[in-house]
Amino acid sequence: MTVFDAHRSRRIDRVTGVPDVNLPNYITLSRIASVPVLIWILSPKFPFQNVHGEQEIIASVVFILAMITDGVDGYLARRRGQITTLGMLLDPLADKLMVTAAYIVLVSYNPRVVVPWIAVLVIGREFLVSGLRSIAASEGFTIEASEIGKLKTVIQIVSVVAAILNHRWDYWNIGGFIVGVHLIAVTAIYWMATVSIISAVDYFVGFWKKIDHASGRRRRRSSVLSRRKRAALEQGANIKMQ
């Protein structure tokens, strides 16, 4: 989707005319680059592992910053008029890589909270949505993210961070106020699983309505063309008879 501009030595998006090498796309790429960093931090080979919880805190900060960039790159792309085909491809890919990697790692990192079927559910939901988006794109329409999908993203962030922190702490005592880290982690994980199912169903319903509408429109267009073709053939036959 891009051509090389010899004058500026940049890759230019053929559709929008915007350079692919821009700040929003760099931010998106940084989110993809943070995936192996998060995996390394949560691995046994990470050097800072002790009772003070450096590993958990650093991993949580990396994940939160990566997920914040999800909103920042989209905002900057719209604000600066730098929406590109490359960006539209990389943005959802970066989100799915980060989320799926986090849950896969957490299955072994904190199995008390993140059981295998949770990871399978999350990954399966992402594959379903990606497949529906691909079909929708091939049919020439898009499916906008619903409010349920946005809620699911927020709950995912809370559940991942809480599950990471719960690896070290079951609760925090902050000035006599008890914060149940384990309770928050378990609640957020199962609430996330529930919302993921609901959002997947909602996405599928939205997809089905649009694909059905598109199919009906094609059938009507085909019917009109067929009638016109028959009319043209009849007119040609009449002319020959005359």
C-alpha positions in Angstrom: 0.0 0.0 0.0 3.0 2.3 -0.1 5.3 3.8 -2.8 8.8 5.2 -2.4 9.2 8.9 -2.6 12.7 9.5 -4.0 12.6 13.2 -3.2 12.1 12.8 0.5 13.4 9.3 1.0 10.3 8.3 2.9 7.7 5.6 2.4 4.4 7.3 1.6 1.0 5.7 2.1 -0.6 5.5 -1.3 -4.2 5.8 0.1 -3.7 8.8 2.5 -0.5 10.3 1.2 0.9 10.4 4.7 4.5 9.2 5.5 4.5 5.7 7.1 7.4 6.8 9.3 5.7 9.1 11.8 5.3 9.5 15.5 2.1 7.5 16.0 3.5 4.5 14.2 6.7 4.7 16.2 4.6 4.6 19.4 2.8 1.6 18.1 6.0 -0.2 17.3 7.3 0.6 20.8 4.2 -1.3 22.1 5.2 -4.3 20.0 8.8 -4.1 21.2 7.6 -4.1 24.9 6.0 -7.6 24.5 9.4 -9.5 24.7 10.5 -7.1 27.5 7.4 -8.0 29.5 8.0 -11.7 28.9 11.6 -11.4 30.1 10.7 -9.4 33.2 8.2 -12.1 34.2 10.6 -14.9 33.5 12.8 -16.6 36.1 15.9 -15.1 34.4 14.9 -11.6 35.4 17.8 -10.4 37.8 15.7 -8.4 40.2 13.6 -11.0 42.1 13.4 -10.6 45.9 10.9 -9.9 48.7 10.5 -6.2 47.9 8.6 -7.0 44.7 10.7 -5.1 42.2 9.9 -7.7 39.5 6.1 -7.3 39.9 6.2 -3.5 40.1 8.5 -3.2 37.0 6.3 -5.6 35.0 3.1 -3.7 36.0 4.6 -0.4 35.0 5.8 -1.8 31.6 2.3 -3.2 30.9 0.4 -0.1 32.0 2.7 2.2 29.9 2.3 -0.1 26.9 -1.5 -0.1 27.1 -1.5 3.7 27.5 0.3 4.0 24.2 -2.8 2.3 22.7 -4.8 5.4 23.2 -1.9 7.9 22.6 -1.0 6.6 19.1 -4.6 6.7 17.9 -5.1 10.2 19.4 -1.9 11.6 17.8 -2.7 10.0 14.4 -6.1 11.6 14.3 -4.9 14.9 15.7 -1.9 15.2 13.4 -3.7 13.8 10.3 -1.2 10.9 10.2 -3.6 7.9 9.8 -1.9 5.4 7.6 -2.6 1.9 6.3 0.5 0.6 8.2 -0.8 2.2 11.4 -4.2 0.6 11.0 -2.5 -2.8 10.5 0.0 -2.5 13.4 -2.3 -1.0 16.0 -4.7 -3.9 16.5 -1.7 -6.3 16.0 0.2 -4.6 18.9 -2.9 -4.8 21.2 -3.4 -8.5 20.5 0.3 -9.4 21.0 0.5 -7.6 24.3 -2.7 -9.0 25.8 -2.2 -12.6 24.6 1.4 -12.6 25.7 0.5 -11.3 29.1 -2.2 -14.0 29.8 0.0 -16.8 28.4 2.9 -15.8 30.7 0.5 -15.4 33.7 -0.7 -19.0 33.4 2.7 -20.1 34.7 3.6 -17.0 36.6 0.4 -16.9 38.8 -1.6 -20.1 38.2 -3.6 -19.4 41.3 -5.4 -16.6 39.5 -5.0 -17.2 35.7 -6.0 -20.7 34.9 -5.4 -22.1 31.4 -8.9 -21.8 30.1 -8.9 -18.1 30.8 -5.9 -17.7 28.4 -7.6 -19.9 25.8 -10.8 -17.8 26.1 -8.9 -14.5 25.7 -6.8 -15.7 22.7 -9.9 -17.3 21.1 -11.8 -14.1 21.4 -9.0 -12.1 19.8 -8.8 -14.6 16.9 -12.6 -14.4 16.4 -12.6 -10.6 16.3 -9.6 -10.6 13.9 -11.3 -13.0 11.6 -14.6 -11.0 11.6 -12.6 -7.8 10.9 -10.8 -9.4 8.0 -14.1 -10.6 6.4 -15.7 -7.2 7.0 -12.7 -5.5 5.3 -13.0 -7.8 2.3 -16.7 -6.9 2.1 -16.0 -3.2 2.2 -17.2 -2.2 5.6 -15.9 -1.8 9.2 -17.3 -2.7 12.6 -16.8 0.0 15.2 -15.6 -0.9 18.7 -18.6 -0.9 21.1 -18.7 0.4 24.6 -18.6 -3.2 25.8 -15.3 -3.7 24.0 -13.8 -0.6 25.5 -14.9 -1.8 29.0 -13.3 -5.1 28.3 -10.0 -3.4 27.5 -10.1 -1.5 30.9 -10.9 -4.7 32.8 -8.1 -6.5 31.0 -5.6 -3.9 32.2 -6.8 -4.1 35.8 -6.9 -8.0 35.7 -3.3 -8.3 34.3 -1.8 -5.8 36.7 -3.6 -7.3 39.7 -2.6 -10.8 38.7 1.1 -9.7 38.4 1.0 -7.9 41.8 -0.8 -10.8 43.4 2.3 -13.0 42.7 4.0 -11.1 45.5 1.2 -9.7 47.7 -2.2 -11.1 48.8 -3.1 -7.8 50.3 -1.7 -4.3 51.0 -2.0 -2.6 54.4 -2.0 1.1 53.6 -2.3 3.1 56.8 -4.6 0.5 58.4 -6.7 0.2 55.2 -6.5 -3.3 53.7 -6.5 -3.6 50.0 -7.2 -7.2 48.9 -4.9 -7.7 46.0 -5.8 -11.3 45.5 -9.5 -10.6 45.7 -9.2 -7.8 43.1 -7.1 -10.1 40.8 -9.6 -13.0 41.0 -12.6 -10.7 40.6 -11.1 -8.8 37.7 -10.0 -12.0 35.9 -13.4 -13.6 36.0 -15.2 -10.4 35.3 -12.9 -9.9 32.3 -13.8 -13.4 31.0 -17.5 -12.7 31.3 -17.2 -9.3 29.5 -15.0 -10.9 26.8 -17.7 -13.4 26.0 -20.4 -10.7 26.0 -18.3 -8.4 23.8 -17.5 -11.3 21.4 -21.2 -12.0 21.0 -21.9 -8.3 20.6 -19.2 -8.0 17.9 -20.6 -11.1 16.1 -24.1 -9.7 16.1 -22.9 -6.3 14.7 -20.9 -8.2 12.0 -23.9 -10.4 11.1 -26.2 -7.4 10.7 -23.8 -5.6 8.4 -22.9 -8.7 6.3 -26.6 -9.5 6.0 -27.3 -5.9 4.9 -24.4 -6.0 2.4 -25.6 -9.4 1.0 -29.1 -8.0 0.6 -27.7 -4.9 -1.2 -25.7 -7.2 -3.6 -28.8 -9.3 -4.3 -30.9 -6.2 -5.1 -28.1 -4.8 -7.4 -27.8 -8.2 -9.1 -31.6 -8.3 -9.6 -31.6 -4.8 -11.1 -28.7 -5.7 -13.5 -30.5 -8.9 -14.5 -33.7 -7.0 -15.3 -31.7 -4.5 -17.3 -29.9 -7.3 -19.2 -33.2 -9.0 -20.0 -34.7 -5.7 -21.2 -31.7 -5.0 -23.4 -31.9 -8.5 -24.9 -35.6 -8.1 -25.6 -35.0 -4.7 -27.1 -32.3 -6.2 -29.4 -34.6 -9.1 -30.4 -37.4 -6.6 -31.3 -34.9 -4.6 -33.4 -33.8 -7.7 -35.3 -37.5 -8.7 -35.9 -38.2 -5.3 -37.4 
